[in-house]
């Protein structure tokens, strides 16, 4: 496994998302084996969606989600 800025880059694609189902499977295998079966982050990563990549048109926001933007700036309620 590589470390540094390219740790989660595989064959030119980024794998920075977590496959939660796979992670849970690995945890259960680890527990069933009394700790003998180990795993690393590379074992449960998932391909990063295109919209989440740096420089994407969506700028990291899932196009299926609704994004709300305030028209007015929030009031300062810090009390200072």
Secondary structure per residue as TSV (DSSP state, phi and psi in degrees):
chain	resnum	aa	ss	phi	psi
A	1	X	-	360.0	135.1
A	2	X	-	-84.5	154.1
A	3	X	-	-124.3	151.7
A	4	X	S	113.7	-157.2
A	5	X	T	-68.1	-16.5
A	6	X	T	-104.9	10.6
A	7	X	T	-53.6	-42.0
A	8	X	T	-106.6	25.6
A	9	X	E	-105.7	119.7
A	10	X	E	-123.7	120.3
A	11	X	T	49.3	40.9
A	12	X	T	84.3	-3.6
A	13	X	E	-111.1	145.7
A	14	X	E	-87.3	137.2
A	15	X	-	-125.3	77.6
A	16	X	-	-111.0	0.0
A	17	X	E	-95.8	159.0
A	18	X	E	-101.9	128.5
A	19	X	-	-87.7	94.3
A	20	X	H	-63.7	-35.9
A	21	X	H	-61.1	-46.8
A	22	X	H	-64.6	-40.0
A	23	X	H	-58.7	-46.3
A	24	X	H	-62.6	-39.3
A	25	X	H	-59.6	-44.9
A	26	X	H	-65.6	-38.5
A	27	X	H	-64.0	-43.2
A	28	X	H	-64.7	-40.8
A	29	X	H	-62.6	-40.4
A	30	X	H	-61.3	-46.1
A	31	X	H	-67.7	-41.5
A	32	X	H	-62.9	-30.2
A	33	X	T	-91.3	8.6
A	34	X	T	56.5	35.7
A	35	X	T	90.7	-3.5
A	36	X	-	-70.6	-36.8
A	37	X	S	-88.1	115.8
A	38	X	-	-111.2	169.2
A	39	X	-	-153.4	164.8
A	40	X	-	-124.9	172.8
A	41	X	G	-57.5	-32.6
A	42	X	G	-62.8	-20.6
A	43	X	G	-79.8	-16.5
A	44	X	S	-130.5	17.3
A	45	X	E	-80.1	156.5
A	46	X	E	-128.0	155.0
A	47	X	-	-60.2	135.7
A	48	X	-	-72.4	129.5
A	49	X	-	-63.0	150.6
A	50	X	G	-55.5	-39.8
A	51	X	G	-67.7	-17.1
A	52	X	G	-95.3	-5.0
A	53	X	S	-76.6	148.7
A	54	X	T	-58.1	132.4
A	55	X	T	88.9	1.1
A	56	X	-	-70.7	154.7
A	57	X	T	-61.5	-33.9
A	58	X	T	-77.0	-11.5
A	59	X	T	56.0	37.6
A	60	X	T	89.1	1.4
A	61	X	-	-101.2	128.3
A	62	X	-	-60.0	121.7
A	63	X	T	-64.8	-15.5
A	64	X	T	-84.9	-15.1
A	65	X	S	-87.5	154.8
A	66	X	-	-94.5	128.3
A	67	X	-	-105.9	126.3
A	68	X	-	-106.3	131.6
A	69	X	-	-119.8	132.4
A	70	X	-	-71.1	141.7
A	71	X	S	-83.7	-34.2
A	72	X	S	-105.8	147.3
A	73	X	-	-69.3	147.2
A	74	X	-	-67.8	142.4
A	75	X	-	-70.2	147.3
A	76	X	-	-81.7	112.6
A	77	X	-	-113.7	23.4
A	78	X	S	-70.9	-22.2
A	79	X	-	85.0	-1.6
A	80	X	-	-103.5	360.0
